[in-house]
Amino acid sequence: MFAPSILGRVCPNAQRKLFNCSQPSTMNTPRCRAAFTLFELLIVVGIVALLMVLIAPAFTSIKSGSDFSSAVNGIRDVLENARTYAKANRTYVFVGLAEADSSVDSGVSPQVTTGATPYGRVAVAVVASKDGTRHFNYATSNQGADWQANYVNSTKPEYLGAHLTAVGKLQRFENLHFIPVDFGPWDPTTHPNSKMARYQPTGPPYILGNAASTSATPFTWPLGSPLNSGYQYRFNRVMYFDPIGVARIATATNADAIAHVMEIDFQPSHGTAIPTMPTNQDVGNHAVLQLGTTDGAVRVYRP
């Protein structure tokens, strides 16, 4: 019997070992060529398959980290462009962020922002005042009532979102989480060698993931939909830039103050599954996006 061959012929004499043909070749006897048996080839295929199984999680982790970085950098770019637009057009520009349940199709209206797992999809929209005014006044009580009353007043055709114009398209970032995320202080004095060391804002309203940062100037998307129905997204986390580029957040209680920085803390999610809050900010996969309110500098902190 001849040994089976995949890549070449075997020695014609069955008494000789495969790959060890000692008889010289002649015109009528072809020289033996090295060959893999079917069994050997199956072993190689099995080893390759095992290696793919072992390294697949590493590739998944690399891709996830890349997606997270791209999302954080994308939102940084949105803030920088919004400030540039406000200064160039001498108007007020509002940047809204919302988080929704990523297991729900992104085309559904309204997006699910309440319930057990309203996480994993962050939407960002930028709108600007058409006439260059702010459309609300700071007040000692009931702040933002004028904005919201005007927004839903159908007798004022300039409102219902028509007083605003969209600056670019709605942007969605999947597998990203920021509500309610507040990493807490991590100051340079206590952590001098930390990449996460920073001075935080002066209060919770200026950390957008904190519950106290709900804005008194909400808006809806698409523009033109009321504040209480008919929208896909309602943006309750809103910061705005004035015509000279200074950033603020107007809540129900704060004054027309300028905080030294604003902050958004981010974590990656796997769909609606979110990680635990880090106790050591130098360990893990998370990011802080911090905005200088007067100079417009946007800094990203990563462990």
BATI-601979 format. One record per residue (C-alpha): x, y, z negated. Coordinates in steps of 0.2 Angstrom, whole numbers, plus 5000, padded with zeros to 4 digits. Each point is the difference from the previous one (the first is absolute). Layout:
BEGIN
+------+------+------+
:    X :    Y :    Z :
+------+------+------+
:    X :    Y :    Z :
...
+------+------+------+
***
This chain:
BEGIN
+------+------+------+
:    X :    Y :    Z :
+------+------+------+
: 5000 : 5000 : 5000 :
: 5006 : 5018 : 5004 :
: 4999 : 5013 : 4986 :
: 4987 : 5014 : 5005 :
: 5008 : 5016 : 5005 :
: 4993 : 5018 : 5001 :
: 5014 : 5010 : 5008 :
: 5009 : 4988 : 5010 :
: 5004 : 4982 : 5005 :
: 5007 : 4987 : 4989 :
: 5014 : 4987 : 5002 :
: 4994 : 4986 : 5011 :
: 5007 : 4988 : 4989 :
: 4989 : 4997 : 4985 :
: 5015 : 4994 : 4990 :
: 5008 : 5017 : 5000 :
: 4995 : 5013 : 4987 :
: 4990 : 5015 : 5005 :
: 5013 : 5014 : 5004 :
: 5015 : 4988 : 5000 :
: 5001 : 4993 : 5017 :
: 5018 : 4993 : 5002 :
: 4999 : 4993 : 5018 :
: 5006 : 5012 : 5012 :
: 4988 : 5006 : 5013 :
: 5001 : 4995 : 5018 :
: 4991 : 5005 : 5015 :
: 4986 : 4989 : 4996 :
: 4999 : 5002 : 4981 :
: 4996 : 5018 : 4994 :
: 5009 : 5007 : 4985 :
: 4990 : 5000 : 4984 :
: 4994 : 5017 : 4994 :
: 4996 : 5005 : 4982 :
: 4981 : 4999 : 4996 :
: 4988 : 5003 : 4985 :
: 4988 : 4986 : 4996 :
: 4982 : 5004 : 4997 :
: 5002 : 4997 : 4981 :
: 5014 : 5013 : 4999 :
: 4990 : 5013 : 5009 :
: 4986 : 4998 : 4989 :
: 5011 : 5002 : 4985 :
: 5007 : 5017 : 5007 :
: 4982 : 5006 : 5003 :
: 4995 : 4995 : 4983 :
: 5014 : 5010 : 4992 :
: 4996 : 5016 : 5011 :
: 4982 : 4998 : 4994 :
: 5005 : 4999 : 4982 :
: 5011 : 5016 : 5002 :
: 4986 : 5010 : 5007 :
: 4989 : 4995 : 4985 :
: 5013 : 5006 : 4988 :
: 5005 : 5016 : 5008 :
: 4982 : 5005 : 5005 :
: 4996 : 5008 : 4983 :
: 5016 : 5011 : 5002 :
: 4994 : 5007 : 5017 :
: 4983 : 5003 : 4993 :
: 5007 : 5010 : 4985 :
: 5011 : 5010 : 5012 :
: 4985 : 5005 : 5011 :
: 4990 : 5004 : 4985 :
: 5013 : 5012 : 4993 :
: 5002 : 5008 : 5017 :
: 4981 : 5003 : 5001 :
: 5000 : 5008 : 4983 :
: 5014 : 5011 : 5004 :
: 4992 : 5005 : 5017 :
: 4984 : 5004 : 4991 :
: 5008 : 5011 : 4987 :
: 5011 : 5009 : 5013 :
: 4984 : 5002 : 5010 :
: 4991 : 5009 : 4986 :
: 5015 : 5011 : 4997 :
: 5000 : 5005 : 5018 :
: 4981 : 5005 : 4999 :
: 5004 : 5012 : 4985 :
: 5014 : 5008 : 5009 :
: 4990 : 5002 : 5016 :
: 4985 : 5007 : 4990 :
: 5011 : 5013 : 4992 :
: 5008 : 5005 : 5017 :
: 4982 : 5002 : 5007 :
: 4994 : 5011 : 4986 :
: 5015 : 5012 : 5002 :
: 5000 : 5000 : 5019 :
: 4981 : 5004 : 5001 :
: 4999 : 5011 : 4984 :
: 4985 : 4989 : 4993 :
: 4996 : 4988 : 4986 :
: 5003 : 4982 : 5004 :
: 4993 : 4986 : 4989 :
: 5007 : 4982 : 4999 :
: 4989 : 4987 : 4994 :
: 5005 : 4982 : 4994 :
: 4988 : 4986 : 4996 :
: 5002 : 4981 : 4996 :
: 4987 : 4987 : 5006 :
: 4998 : 4981 : 5000 :
: 5011 : 4993 : 5013 :
: 4990 : 4984 : 5002 :
: 4986 : 5011 : 5008 :
: 5002 : 5003 : 5018 :
: 5007 : 5017 : 5003 :
: 4986 : 5006 : 5012 :
: 4987 : 4997 : 4987 :
: 4991 : 5016 : 4993 :
: 5001 : 5004 : 4986 :
: 5016 : 4992 : 4995 :
: 4999 : 4991 : 4983 :
: 5009 : 5011 : 4987 :
: 4992 : 4992 : 4984 :
: 4997 : 4983 : 4993 :
: 5012 : 4987 : 4994 :
: 5014 : 5002 : 5013 :
: 4999 : 5016 : 5009 :
: 5018 : 4999 : 5005 :
: 5013 : 4997 : 5014 :
: 4995 : 5013 : 5013 :
: 5005 : 5018 : 4998 :
: 4992 : 5013 : 5012 :
: 5007 : 5017 : 5003 :
: 4992 : 5015 : 5009 :
: 5005 : 5018 : 5002 :
: 4988 : 5014 : 5003 :
: 5003 : 5019 : 5002 :
: 4989 : 5015 : 4997 :
: 4994 : 5007 : 5016 :
: 4999 : 5018 : 4994 :
: 5015 : 5001 : 4989 :
: 4991 : 5001 : 4984 :
: 5000 : 4987 : 4985 :
: 4981 : 4998 : 4999 :
: 5000 : 4999 : 4981 :
: 5004 : 5011 : 4986 :
: 5009 : 4995 : 4984 :
: 4988 : 5002 : 4985 :
: 5000 : 4998 : 4981 :
: 4985 : 4988 : 5001 :
: 4993 : 4988 : 5013 :
: 5014 : 5002 : 5011 :
: 4998 : 4994 : 5018 :
: 4981 : 5002 : 4999 :
: 5001 : 5013 : 5014 :
: 5010 : 4989 : 5011 :
: 4988 : 4985 : 4998 :
: 4984 : 5010 : 5001 :
: 5006 : 5008 : 5016 :
: 5006 : 4984 : 5007 :
: 4982 : 4992 : 4999 :
: 4990 : 5016 : 5004 :
: 4991 : 4996 : 5017 :
: 4995 : 5018 : 5001 :
: 5018 : 5005 : 5002 :
: 5005 : 4993 : 5017 :
: 5018 : 5005 : 4997 :
: 5000 : 4987 : 4986 :
: 4996 : 4982 : 5000 :
: 5019 : 4997 : 5004 :
: 4998 : 5012 : 5015 :
: 5011 : 5013 : 4991 :
: 5014 : 4988 : 5001 :
: 5010 : 4993 : 5014 :
: 5009 : 4983 : 5001 :
: 5019 : 5001 : 5001 :
: 5004 : 4984 : 5009 :
: 4991 : 4983 : 4998 :
: 4995 : 4990 : 4984 :
: 5015 : 4989 : 4995 :
: 4998 : 4983 : 4992 :
: 5014 : 4991 : 4990 :
: 4997 : 4982 : 4996 :
: 5007 : 4990 : 4985 :
: 5003 : 5017 : 4991 :
: 4993 : 5004 : 4983 :
: 5000 : 5017 : 4990 :
: 4984 : 5001 : 4989 :
: 5001 : 4999 : 4985 :
: 5019 : 5000 : 5000 :
: 5010 : 5011 : 4989 :
: 5017 : 4994 : 4996 :
: 5003 : 5012 : 4986 :
: 5015 : 5010 : 4995 :
: 5018 : 4995 : 5005 :
: 5010 : 5015 : 4997 :
: 5019 : 5002 : 5005 :
: 5005 : 5003 : 4982 :
: 4994 : 4983 : 4994 :
: 5005 : 4991 : 5017 :
: 5015 : 5009 : 5007 :
: 5005 : 4986 : 5012 :
: 4983 : 4996 : 5006 :
: 4994 : 5002 : 5018 :
: 4983 : 5003 : 4993 :
: 5005 : 5014 : 4988 :
: 4990 : 5016 : 5003 :
: 4990 : 5013 : 4990 :
: 4981 : 4997 : 5002 :
: 4986 : 5012 : 5002 :
: 4994 : 5010 : 4985 :
: 4984 : 4991 : 4999 :
: 4989 : 4985 : 5007 :
: 4991 : 5011 : 5012 :
: 5016 : 5001 : 5011 :
: 5003 : 4981 : 5001 :
: 4987 : 4995 : 5013 :
: 4998 : 4982 : 4994 :
: 4995 : 5006 : 4983 :
: 4981 : 5000 : 4996 :
: 5001 : 5019 : 4995 :
: 5006 : 5005 : 5017 :
: 4983 : 5000 : 5008 :
: 4998 : 5015 : 5011 :
: 4987 : 5014 : 4999 :
: 5002 : 5002 : 5019 :
: 4995 : 4983 : 5007 :
: 4996 : 4997 : 5019 :
: 4994 : 4986 : 5011 :
: 5005 : 4991 : 5015 :
: 4995 : 5001 : 5014 :
: 4998 : 5019 : 4998 :
: 4982 : 5006 : 5001 :
: 4993 : 4986 : 4988 :
: 4992 : 5005 : 4984 :
: 5010 : 4998 : 4983 :
: 4988 : 4987 : 4994 :
: 4995 : 4989 : 5015 :
: 5004 : 4996 : 5018 :
: 5018 : 5000 : 4998 :
: 5014 : 4987 : 5002 :
: 5012 : 5007 : 4988 :
: 4997 : 5013 : 4986 :
: 5017 : 5008 : 4995 :
: 4999 : 5004 : 4981 :
: 5019 : 5001 : 4998 :
: 5005 : 5016 : 5009 :
: 5015 : 5011 : 5000 :
: 5000 : 5016 : 5010 :
: 5013 : 5012 : 5008 :
: 4997 : 5018 : 5000 :
: 5006 : 5011 : 5015 :
: 5017 : 5003 : 4993 :
: 5002 : 4981 : 4997 :
: 4998 : 4999 : 4981 :
: 4991 : 4984 : 4995 :
: 4987 : 4999 : 4987 :
: 4986 : 4988 : 4993 :
: 4984 : 5007 : 4994 :
: 4991 : 4990 : 4988 :
: 4984 : 5003 : 4990 :
: 5010 : 5008 : 4985 :
: 5017 : 5007 : 5006 :
: 5004 : 5018 : 5004 :
: 5008 : 5007 : 5016 :
: 5017 : 4994 : 4993 :
: 5015 : 4994 : 5010 :
: 5008 : 4984 : 4993 :
: 5018 : 4997 : 5003 :
: 4997 : 4983 : 5008 :
: 4986 : 4989 : 5005 :
: 5002 : 4981 : 5001 :
: 4992 : 4984 : 5008 :
: 5005 : 4983 : 4993 :
: 4999 : 4986 : 5012 :
: 5000 : 4981 : 4998 :
: 4999 : 4987 : 5014 :
: 4985 : 4989 : 5000 :
: 4996 : 4983 : 5008 :
: 4983 : 5003 : 5007 :
: 4990 : 5005 : 4985 :
: 5012 : 4992 : 4988 :
: 5010 : 5013 : 4991 :
: 5016 : 4997 : 4989 :
: 5001 : 5005 : 4981 :
: 5006 : 5017 : 4996 :
: 5019 : 5000 : 4997 :
: 5006 : 5003 : 4983 :
: 5018 : 5002 : 5006 :
: 4999 : 5012 : 5015 :
: 5018 : 4995 : 5005 :
: 4994 : 4982 : 5004 :
: 4987 : 4995 : 5013 :
: 4993 : 5006 : 5017 :
: 4991 : 5016 : 4998 :
: 5003 : 5018 : 5005 :
: 4997 : 5018 : 4994 :
: 4996 : 5014 : 5012 :
: 5003 : 5017 : 4992 :
: 4996 : 5017 : 5008 :
: 5008 : 5016 : 4995 :
: 4985 : 5012 : 5000 :
: 5009 : 5016 : 5005 :
: 5015 : 4994 : 5011 :
: 4990 : 4986 : 5008 :
: 5014 : 4987 : 4998 :
: 4993 : 4982 : 5000 :
: 5011 : 4988 : 4991 :
: 4998 : 4981 : 4999 :
: 5006 : 4990 : 4985 :
: 5003 : 4981 : 5001 :
: 5008 : 4988 : 4988 :
+------+------+------+
***
